[in-house]
Amino acid sequence: MRQLFAWETKIFKPSDNLSDVVIKTLASPQTWGLFETMRVIQGCIPLLVFHFQRLENSLNKLGIKNATAFTASAKVIVQTVVEKDRRDFFNELWRLRISLIFPEGTEPPLLLLSADPYKPPDAPVRLMLDSEKGLRFSCDSTVSFKLTNRFFLENYRKSAVQKGFHDAVIINEKKEICETTRYNIFFVKGKNHFITPSVSSGLLPGVMRGTIIQELRKRNIRVQEKPVRLRDLAQYPGCFITNALAGALSVSEIWPYAKFSETLLPPCINQVMSECFTGQTLHLPQH
């Protein structure tokens, strides 16, 4: 196991060319890392505890010692940064990203923090699915970690954006829907009945995905985690995608396989989003 005993901290603001820094840091095959992207609204991070819960769980699974101590310290750093610039963070919606980079050898881990104003995309959004470019294997255990090495995902997403789509859908070797490059995905089966791909299909179980599943079940609303086959997309009247930054976005189509007749978020999903982003207490289940 690797000993996590020290780290460097670098904080970047929008004026810095963070993308160049991160790309340069990760260009070497000797580096790897984990990251979390958080929503900051009115000076608060609604899902802060859940992000660091996932980060700590990932560090433990990867055999990193002192994971609890690190995540506790990193959490304090994030809270301090937000508190220090509270006026800016209060007046706008922000995207805050924490990246933990592990260089090869004896160099200490590098903690990168970046923040920039965030504007949610207009919904409904359109998604693309390329069954060749968007293929992954369901047995790939690395997809359960939020890794900084996202070259495959970002290249696939870029190809979709260049064609006028918001994001791209990933499928596995069984032709089951997994997720998109940046979101988990839900399908509307009927009134108060939702389906989301199971973790066994090969996906990263997101913080917002877990929150939505938990909150719907608390309301006695049916939500199933099960394989969603590509050939069955046309049977669903609605679809939406979720992550901790954007919340939930309705989807109008997954080109070229399905167009959805219901393009507004269901009321119960709007209610969960409202409660989540106004600071009400939500309890994330273990997924």
Residue pairs with C-beta under 8 A, 6 or more apart in sequence:
1 63
1 64
1 65
2 63
2 64
2 65
2 102
3 65
3 66
4 59
4 64
4 65
4 66
4 67
4 69
4 70
4 109
5 66
5 108
6 108
6 109
7 70
7 100
7 108
7 109
7 110
7 111
8 108
8 109
8 110
8 111
9 77
9 111
9 113
10 21
10 110
10 111
10 112
10 113
11 81
11 113
11 114
12 18
12 21
12 112
12 113
12 114
12 115
13 114
13 115
13 116
14 115
14 116
14 117
16 114
18 112
18 114
18 116
21 112
22 99
22 112
22 148
25 31
25 101
25 110
25 112
26 33
26 101
26 148
26 149
28 103
28 104
30 103
30 104
30 105
31 101
31 102
31 103
31 104
32 101
32 102
32 147
32 148
32 149
33 99
33 100
33 101
33 102
33 109
33 110
33 147
33 148
33 149
34 55
34 58
34 59
34 99
34 100
34 145
34 146
34 147
34 148
35 97
35 98
35 99
35 100
35 146
35 147
35 148
36 51
36 52
36 54
36 55
36 97
36 98
36 146
37 95
37 96
37 97
37 243
37 244
37 245
38 45
38 47
38 48
38 51
38 78
38 95
38 96
38 97
38 98
38 244
38 245
39 45
39 46
39 47
39 93
39 94
39 95
39 96
39 118
39 244
39 245
39 247
39 277
40 82
40 89
40 93
40 94
40 95
40 96
40 115
41 93
41 94
41 277
42 89
42 90
43 82
43 83
43 86
43 89
43 90
44 82
44 279
45 51
45 78
45 79
45 82
45 96
46 276
46 277
46 278
46 279
47 207
47 208
47 211
47 244
47 276
47 282
47 284
48 75
48 78
48 79
49 284
50 207
50 210
50 211
50 244
50 284
51 98
51 207
51 244
52 71
52 74
52 75
53 284
54 146
54 207
55 71
55 74
55 98
55 100
56 67
56 68
56 70
56 71
58 145
58 146
59 67
59 70
59 71
60 67
61 145
62 145
64 70
70 100
74 98
74 100
74 111
77 111
77 113
78 96
78 98
78 113
81 96
81 113
81 115
82 89
82 96
85 115
88 94
89 115
92 117
92 118
93 117
93 118
93 119
93 120
94 115
94 116
94 117
94 118
95 115
95 116
95 117
95 118
95 245
96 113
96 114
96 115
97 112
97 113
97 114
97 115
98 111
98 112
98 113
99 111
99 112
99 113
99 114
99 148
100 109
100 110
100 111
100 112
101 109
101 110
101 111
101 112
101 148
102 109
103 109
103 110
118 245
120 246
120 247
120 249
121 166
121 246
121 249
123 249
123 250
123 263
123 265
124 249
124 250
124 251
124 252
124 260
124 263
124 264
125 165
125 166
125 167
125 241
125 249
125 250
125 251
125 252
126 164
126 165
126 166
126 251
126 252
126 253
126 255
127 160
127 165
127 166
127 167
127 168
127 169
127 180
127 241
127 251
127 253
127 254
127 255
128 159
128 160
128 163
128 165
128 167
128 168
128 169
128 254
128 255
129 168
129 169
129 171
129 230
129 254
129 255
129 256
129 257
130 156
130 159
130 160
130 168
131 171
131 175
131 230
133 156
133 159
133 168
134 156
134 168
134 169
134 170
134 171
135 170
135 171
135 172
135 173
136 143
136 170
136 171
136 172
136 178
136 202
137 172
137 173
137 202
138 172
138 173
138 174
138 176
138 178
138 200
138 201
138 202
139 202
140 202
143 178
143 202
143 203
143 204
144 199
144 203
144 204
144 205
145 204
146 204
150 181
153 181
153 182
154 181
156 168
156 170
156 181
157 167
157 168
157 180
157 181
157 182
159 168
160 166
160 167
160 168
160 181
161 167
165 255
166 249
167 180
167 181
167 182
167 183
167 241
168 180
168 181
169 177
169 178
169 179
169 180
169 185
169 254
170 177
170 178
170 179
170 180
170 181
170 202
170 203
171 177
171 178
171 230
172 178
172 201
172 202
174 201
174 227
174 229
175 229
175 230
175 231
176 197
176 201
176 202
176 227
176 228
176 229
176 230
177 185
177 197
177 201
177 228
177 229
177 230
177 233
178 197
178 201
178 202
178 203
179 185
179 197
179 203
179 204
180 241
182 243
183 206
183 241
183 242
183 243
183 246
183 249
184 196
184 197
184 203
184 204
184 205
184 206
184 208
184 209
184 241
184 242
184 243
185 196
185 197
185 239
185 240
185 241
185 242
185 251
186 194
186 195
186 196
186 212
186 223
186 239
186 240
186 241
186 242
186 248
187 194
187 195
187 196
187 228
187 233
187 236
187 238
187 239
188 194
188 236
188 237
188 238
188 239
188 240
188 260
188 262
188 266
189 195
189 224
189 236
190 237
192 221
192 222
192 266
192 268
193 221
193 222
193 223
193 224
194 216
194 221
194 222
194 223
194 224
194 266
195 223
195 224
195 225
195 226
195 228
195 236
196 209
196 213
196 223
196 224
196 225
196 228
197 203
197 225
197 226
197 227
197 228
198 225
198 226
198 227
199 205
199 225
199 287
200 227
201 227
201 228
205 287
206 242
206 243
206 244
207 243
207 244
207 284
208 242
208 243
208 244
208 247
208 248
208 276
209 242
209 287
210 284
210 285
210 287
211 272
211 276
211 282
211 284
212 223
212 242
212 248
212 269
212 272
213 223
213 225
213 285
213 287
214 282
214 283
214 284
214 285
215 272
215 275
215 276
215 282
216 222
216 223
216 268
216 272
217 223
219 268
221 268
230 257
233 254
233 257
233 258
234 257
234 258
236 258
236 260
237 260
237 261
237 262
238 250
238 251
238 260
238 261
238 262
238 263
238 266
239 250
239 251
239 254
239 258
239 260
240 248
240 249
240 250
240 251
240 265
240 269
241 248
241 249
241 251
242 248
242 249
247 273
247 276
247 277
248 265
248 269
248 270
248 272
248 273
249 265
250 262
250 263
250 264
250 265
251 260
251 263
252 259
252 260
252 263
253 259
253 260
265 273
275 282
276 282
